[in-house]
Amino acid sequence: MAEAHEQARQRIDKWLWVARFFKTRSLAAAAVDGGKIKWNAQTVKPSRELKADDRLEIVAGEQRWTVIVRGVSAQRRPATEARLLYAETDESAARRQQQQEIRRLAPMPGADLKGRPTKKAGRLIRGFNE
């Protein structure tokens, strides 16, 4: 976090990667290009520079965050240190908690299925289709 005070600005795609919202910087840049990231309620390019107190609306998959930037860092650090770079708004945290509870109580059909069907399951599937 000491680096956060040395550097006042950082590209939005790099900040999203450093703050661990995306696994790679290219995924972060693609999200920004795709309009999934709003900076102060505006769509931006990946080269937009962030500074402290900027507001970001982030959509990654089904997750939605509204965060206030608290600092920047030159390196990707562990998640505990990455959380110090932003503060999530109360409304965002409540919304995410509610969505998590809904997913827990009523999971999507087939969410527990992984990989290819077994031979037996394949026969059953073909039996339904015939």
C-alpha positions in Angstrom: 0.0 0.0 0.0 3.0 2.3 0.3 3.2 2.4 -3.5 -0.4 3.7 -3.5 0.8 7.1 -2.1 3.8 7.4 -4.6 1.6 7.0 -7.7 -1.5 9.2 -7.9 -3.0 7.9 -11.2 -3.3 4.6 -12.9 -4.9 3.2 -16.1 -8.4 1.8 -15.4 -7.7 -1.6 -16.9 -4.5 -2.0 -14.8 -6.3 -0.9 -11.7 -9.1 -3.4 -12.2 -6.5 -6.2 -12.6 -4.5 -5.0 -9.6 -7.6 -4.7 -7.4 -8.5 -8.3 -8.4 -11.8 -7.8 -10.2 -10.4 -9.6 -13.3 -7.8 -12.4 -13.6 -5.9 -10.7 -16.4 -5.4 -7.2 -17.6 -6.6 -8.1 -21.1 -9.9 -9.3 -19.6 -10.2 -6.0 -17.7 -9.5 -4.1 -20.9 -12.1 -6.1 -22.8 -14.7 -5.4 -20.1 -13.9 -1.7 -20.3 -14.2 -1.8 -24.1 -17.5 -3.8 -23.8 -19.1 -1.1 -21.7 -19.2 -3.2 -18.5 -17.2 -0.6 -16.5 -18.6 2.9 -15.8 -16.4 5.6 -14.5 -18.4 8.3 -12.7 -21.5 7.1 -14.7 -19.7 7.3 -18.1 -18.3 4.7 -20.4 -14.6 5.0 -20.9 -11.6 3.5 -22.7 -9.1 1.3 -21.0 -6.5 4.1 -21.1 -8.6 6.3 -18.8 -6.6 7.2 -15.7 -8.1 6.7 -12.3 -7.4 8.7 -9.1 -8.6 8.5 -5.6 -12.4 9.2 -5.0 -13.4 8.1 -8.5 -16.6 6.0 -8.6 -16.7 2.8 -10.6 -19.6 0.6 -11.5 -18.2 -2.9 -12.4 -20.1 -5.8 -14.0 -18.2 -9.1 -14.2 -20.4 -12.0 -15.1 -23.4 -12.0 -12.7 -21.5 -9.9 -10.1 -22.1 -6.1 -9.9 -20.0 -3.8 -7.7 -20.2 -0.1 -7.1 -16.9 1.0 -5.6 -15.0 4.2 -4.7 -11.3 4.1 -5.6 -9.2 4.7 -2.4 -5.7 4.3 -4.0 -3.6 2.8 -6.7 -0.8 0.3 -6.7 1.9 -0.6 -9.2 1.8 -4.3 -8.5 -0.8 -7.0 -8.1 -0.8 -7.9 -4.5 -2.7 -10.5 -2.4 -6.5 -10.1 -2.1 -6.3 -8.7 1.4 -4.1 -5.9 0.2 -6.1 -5.4 -3.0 -9.3 -4.7 -0.9 -7.6 -1.7 0.5 -7.6 -0.1 -2.9 -11.3 0.4 -2.9 -14.4 0.8 -0.7 -17.6 -0.8 -1.8 -20.8 1.2 -1.3 -23.4 0.0 1.2 -26.1 -0.4 -1.6 -23.7 -2.5 -3.7 -22.8 -4.8 -0.8 -26.5 -5.2 0.1 -27.4 -6.0 -3.5 -24.6 -8.5 -3.8 -25.6 -10.2 -0.5 -29.2 -10.4 -1.7 -28.2 -11.9 -5.0 -26.0 -14.5 -3.3 -28.9 -15.5 -1.0 -31.2 -15.9 -4.0 -28.6 -18.1 -5.8 -28.2 -20.2 -2.6 -31.9 -20.7 -2.1 -32.8 -21.3 -5.8 -29.8 -22.5 -7.8 -29.9 -22.5 -11.6 -31.0 -25.8 -13.0 -27.9 -27.8 -14.1 -25.5 -25.6 -12.1 -24.2 -28.7 -10.3 -23.4 -30.5 -13.6 -19.8 -30.5 -14.6 -18.1 -31.8 -17.7 -19.4 -34.2 -20.3 -22.4 -36.5 -19.6 -21.6 -40.1 -18.8 -22.6 -43.0 -21.1 -25.7 -43.6 -19.1 -26.7 -40.0 -19.1 -26.1 -39.7 -22.8 -28.4 -42.7 -23.5 -31.1 -41.0 -21.4 -30.7 -37.7 -23.3 -30.9 -39.5 -26.6 -34.0 -41.4 -25.3 -35.7 -38.1 -24.5 -35.0 -36.7 -27.9 -36.2 -39.7 -29.8 
